[in-house]
């Protein structure tokens, strides 16, 4: 049986309760109503995923729901914000009850995990397109931005680099004996929500790795009008990525591969000890991978040789 737009919203995307006191009115009216937390500012981000551009046709709806929410929460984390609410816009080619149930079940699993409220959105017909907006709170004047890296800052990265890029290669046909972990990293990234809040008092600049380390770090360097030197031997690479590099000699893949959604941030040397002390209690490892330098160039030191590198990460219309 076909359902109307409003029936789909009511059946699959209406939450019965709110997790945040800021959410005064959610799904079901013309607009949501949010209250303002004292001494805080709203941080807002939005991402769109289009079939055939951001994901392959017939990708499981669970993966789509997970990634759509995760990439937005990752953006909030890169600003040091605590996630509060999301809005969701779905463009669907047809009504598919099973697809909608699986998509909404996974979406609400993650909103429950990260204590986020779904407060509104839209549903239309057309080519499969998913858009999610996320809203978070950060202490007033404290949001982490791209333009605040300083010469001498140490560059840190959470987690491992290149696993999602390797997962994409597996989807495209690369034969990897043990592929489950990299496929999970590609389909279901884990946003570093807790880390974003922890580094807020210590970090100067931050960005999440969506289009590749070189590309995204390059945004920080450009905005901050500085350069950097990365150390190849200090990059956190999993055993699967190291094996891939050994087999293919494609050592640039983890530098340019996207979809890792790890946090890359800079910290002054004076804050290094306090930062590492706080991070030592977290289950996610953080590695120092380089240093911010004067100038406007990005270098990589590999096997004792320092060379300039150019980002070739993913770009729309590139």
N, C-alpha and C positions, 0 to 999 in steps of 0.2 A: 504493500500500500504506500502510495506517495504521501509524503508529509510536506506541509507548508514550511516556509522559512521560520515562522514563529513556533511551530510544533517541533522542529528540529532543535531550536534553541532551548525550548522548555524541556524536551526529553533528554537531550545529551549534554547541555552546557549550562544548566542552572544549578548553582550550588545552594544548599539549604542553609548554610551558615557562613559567617565571615570570621576570619582569623585575626584581623587587625581592627583596632578601634578607629583608625582613620577612615575605614570604609563605612560610610553612613548609609549609602544606597548603592546597590550593585545591579545585577542583571534584572531586566524587566521594565525599565522606564526609558524615556528618551535619552537620558544621560545618567552616568554614575555620579555620585556625590562623595567627595573625599574631604576629610578634615585636615588641617595643617598641624603637624606636630611642632611644639615649641622648640625654637633654636635649631630647626632643621630646614633643609631645602629639598625640593623634589628633584630627582634625576630621572629622565625619561629617555627611552630608546625604542626603536622599532626595527624589525627585520622582516623581509619577505622571502619566501621560498617558492620557486616556480618549477613545476615539473619539466624535466628536460634541460634545465639550467642548473638548479641547485640539487636536484635529486633525480635518480633514474625512474623511468616509468615502472609501475608495479612495486615500488618500494613499500615495505610493510608500513601500515598506518601507525603502528607503535613506534617505529623508528622516527617517523615524521613528527609525531607529537613530542617525542623526547627531545629531538634536536631543535625543533622550533622554539621550545621553551628554554632549553639549555643555552642556546647562543645568545638569547636576550638576557638571561641571568648572568651570563659571562660578561656582557657589556656593563651591567650594573656593578658587578664585582670589580671590574677594572677601574671604576670610579670610587671604589670604597663604599658603595651604597648598600643598604639593607633592602632586599626586595620586599615589596608590599602587595602590588596588584598587577594584573595583566588585562589587556583587551585582546580579543581574537576575531579576525576576519577570515572567513573561509569562502573560497570560490570553488564550487564543486561541479563536475561535469554531469553528475546524476546523483539521485538519492541512492545510497548504498548503506543499508542498516548495519551490516556487519562491519564495514569500514568505519562508520561513524562511532559505533560502540567501542571498537578497539582503539580508535584514536582518542576518544574522550576518556576512556578508562586509564590509558597511560598518561594523558595530560593531567588528570586529577591525582594520579599517583605522585607525580612530581610536584604539583602545587601543594599537596599535603606534606611531602617531604621537606620542601623549602618554605612552607608556611606562607603561601602566596594566594591571594584571592583573585578569581576571575570575575571581573566587574562589568563586562559588556563586550560588544563587538558587532559583527554583521555577518550575514550569510547570503550568498548570491550564487547564481549558476554561471558556468563558464569553464574554461580550461583550469585544471587543478592548480590553485594558487593559495598559499597559506601566509597570512600576515599576523604577526603578534607584536603588540606594544607592551613594554614592561615599565613599571614605575617603582622607584625606590626612594629611600630617604638617606640623607647624609648630613652630618653636622654642618651647620651654616658656615660657609667659607672654607670647608675642608675637603671638598671633592678632589680626587686625584685627577690630574689632567695631563695631556701630552706635552705641554709647553714648559714644564717645570724641571726638566732634567738639568743637572749642573755638571760642569767639568769636574772630573774627579769622582763622580758618583760610580758606585759599583752596580753592575747590571745583573739582575737575578731572573731566574725562570722557574716556574713551578713544574712539577711532573716531568714527563718524558717528551722529547721532541721527535716528530716524524712518524709516530705510530699511526695517526689518522691518515697521513699521506700514503703510508704503506697499505693501510686498509683499503684505500681507494684503488691502489694498484691491484690488490687481490680481487676486488669486485670487477676490475677491468680485465682480469685473466692471469695475473702473475701467480705462479704456483708457489705457495708457502705452506710448508708442512704443518705448522702450528699457527693457524690464522685467527683463532677465535678472539684473542685479546685485541689485535689490531682492528678487526672488524667491529668489535664493540666500541673502540675508541672513535672509529669513523662514523658509525651509525648513532651512537649514544654517548656523546661527550659528557664529561662530568664537570659542570661549572664550579669554579673555585670560590663559592660564595663566602665560606668562612675565612679564607685567606684574604680576600679583599678587605674585610673588616679589620683583620689583625694587622695588616701592613699599613693601614690608614695613618696611624700616628708617626710612622717612620719613613715611608716612601715619599719621594719627590714627584715622580712621574710614573704612569702605568698605562699599559694597553693589553688587550687580550689578543692571542695569536689566532686569527681567523684566516688570513690570506698568506701566511708564511712568516717566519721569524724575521727575515731580512726586510720584507716589505713592511711589516707592522712596526718593527723597531725603527725603520726608516722614517715613519710618520712622526715618531717621538723626536728623533734627531732633527728633522726639518722644522718642526714646531718650536723646538727648544734652541735651534740655531747652534747645534753642537755636532760633533762626530763621535765615533766609538770604535773600539777594537774588541772583537770577539775572539775567544780562545777555543779552538776546535776540540782540544783534548778535554776541556771542561764541560762540553755540551752533554746533557743527560740523554743518552741514546740507549734504548732497550736492546736486548740481545737479538730480537728479530730484525730491528733496523740495522744493527751492526752486521748481521749475516747478509742482509740484502745489499748493503754497501760492498761487502767482501765479494759477493757474487757478481755484482753489476758494475762496480766502481762508480756508481751514481751517488757520490758523497754530497752532492748539492740538494738531493731530495729533502732531507730533513730541514734544510735551511729555507727552502722555498715552498715546501708542501703546506697546504692550509688545513683548516678544520681541527687543529689541536685544541684550541680554546683553553690554553694555559695562559697564565698571567706573566707578562714580562714587565719588570719594574726596576726603577733605579733608587738607590739608597746612598746617602752620604756616608763616608767611612766612620764618622762619629756615631752613627746610629746602627752600624753593622752588628755589634755585639748584642744590643738589646733586641734587634730584629730577629737574629738567629736564635736567641734564647726563647722568644715567643713561638717561633716557627718549629722549634725542636719538639714541641708537644703535639704537633699536627701529624696526621697520617700521610700527608702529601709532602714529598721531599721538595726542597728548594735548592737550586744550584746557582752559585755565582759563575756567570759565563763570560763576563767582559767588564770593560770600564769605559766611561764616557770621557771623550777627549775634546780638546779645542779643535776648531776647524769644522768642516761640513762633510767629511768623508767617512765611509764605513769600511773598516778593515777586518780581515780574518787572519789570525795567526795560526798556521797549521804546520806541524812538524818543524817549528822554529822559523818558518818563512811567513812574513807579513805581506799580504796582498790586499788590494782594494777589491770589494765585492759589490755586485749590483743585484738588486732585488728583481726577481722574476715571478713573484707570487701572482695569484689569481686577480684579474681585474675585469669588471664588466666593461664592454665596449673597447677592450684592449686589443 
